[in-house]
């Protein structure tokens, strides 16, 4: 079964809208953008035999820490934890 680009696009918009109901817009946008960057890099590695150097790995790690920090900070300060 193939998934079309349009299906992925609308699913992406739907889940982003759901996320914005739970967290502030800036947090949702930051997490959405960072997650997209990480998934693009994973796709590059597996689909196009891309390479990962130390600087890319380091900055992807910082992005991941930022995502976790944003989610934790929002949950902690909004009483969700």
N, C-alpha and C positions, 0 to 999 in steps of 0.2 A: 504494500500500500504506500503510495507516494503522498507526501504532504506538500501542498503548493505554497509558494511564497505568500500568496494572499492569506491563506489560513494562518500561517505563522505571524504575519503582520497583525491580523485582527486579534489573534490570541494574545500577542504582545501588548496591544493597546488595552484589551480587556483586563489582563492581570495587572498592568500598570495602574489602571483606574481603580481596581480593587485595593491596591497598595496605598493609593493616595487617600483612601477612606480611613486608613489606620494610622498613617504617619503624615507629617507635614510635607508639602510639595517639594521643598528643597531636599529633604532627606530621601524621599521617594526617587527624585530625579538623580541624586548622587548614587544611590544604590543601583538603580536601573542602568545608568551609564557605566558604572564600574563593572557590574556583572556582564554587560554586553562586551566590554573590552576583554574580559577574561575568557568568555566563551568564544570570541573571535580568535584569540590566540590559541586556544585549544583546537579549534577547527583548523587553523593554519598548520599546527603541528601534525595532526592526524590525517587531514585530507590532502595537504600539499607538501608533506614532508619538510615542513619548516624547521628551523633551528631555534633553540632557546639559549641565549647567552646569559651570563651572570647578571648583567645590568637589567635585562628584561625580567628575569626571575625576581630580582630584588624589588623592582618597582611593582610587579604584579603582587608580590607579598605585601607591599605597603598598601596597595589598593584593597587587598583582602582584609587587612587590618582595619582600614578605613571603613569598609562595609560593616564589619563586626562592631566597630566602635560606634558608628552611626545608629545601628539597630539597638545596641546595648544602651547608649545614651538616651535614645528616645524612650525605650521601654522603662528605663530606670526613673526618668523624670516625668513620665506621664502616669505612673502608678500601675503599669501593666505587669511589672515583675513582682 
